[in-house]
Amino acid sequence: MLVRGVLSCLVLATLALPASAVELAAHKALYDLTLASARGDVTGASGTMSYEVGDACDGWTAHQQLAMTITNRDGQDIDMLSDYTTYEAKDGTTLRFKSRQTTEQAVTSEVAGDASLSPTGGEARYTTPEAATKPLPKGTRFPMAHTEAIIAAAMAGKKFIELPLFDGTGPDGAQDSSVAISAWSGPQPGTWHELDGLGSGRVHIAFFERGTGAQQPEYEVSMRYWENGVADDLMMDFGDFVMRGKLKALVMAKKGC
């Protein structure tokens, strides 16, 4: 799933990847967000995040909406909203994307366009904020394919993977992602009967600006992933503050085809 929000698929042989037993599921999840810790001017924060994945036969639709109210040291409340939609082909080769971020109802960022991948790389074609084309490196994944690759690696017992990611949330092309994976476990009893019988594990993902050699990530997130792509127990590190996300509601959707 994508959770970068305010501040900032099936992978087939066409991308020269090994076959995967991962079966992602269409679903709608709602999360409550609370402040876990703060390092800077933030003294309080709360919000909600909704994330919906739809099965559109030959592709995945995704819609994420994140709303937060941030309180600073002066006691001022600042409302922030991020709205992000994509259509991603299940063969992992094409993506359409649109994101819009607002602060106090003023638009602070708007990005839109499409992208394509081949075994040797690809390109992102932006229409907003301005017409531009960015090359994408070999091995780049789009968001759903990125999720699937992480879960497949976890189920295979891998502890660490690195993958370029292009999600269309910013105008600068792909980012590097470093993924640390905790031990994958079999089915565990839990709150959500929709997830009964599924394995799960914890992952930590750090996102870096590509090609800069940066030692500090731009953004970090950790979560518990179930094998169908549903996520819970989120920790989202925005730099100055960290938000905790707890799954509040979950609805599984029927397959599109």
ABEGO torsion letter per residue (X at the ends): XBAAEABXXBBBAAAGBBBBABBBBBBBBBBBBBBABBABABABBBEBBBBBBBBAGABBBBBBBBBBBBBBAAGBBBBBBBBBBBBBBAAGABBBBBBBBBBGGBBABBBBEBBBBBAAEEBBBBAOABBBBBBBBBGBBBAAAAAAAAAAAAAAGBABBBBBBBAGABAAEBBBBBBBBBBBBBBBBBABAAABGBBBBBBBBBBBBBGAGBABBABBBBBBBBAAGBBBGBBBBAGABBBBBBBABBBBBBBAX
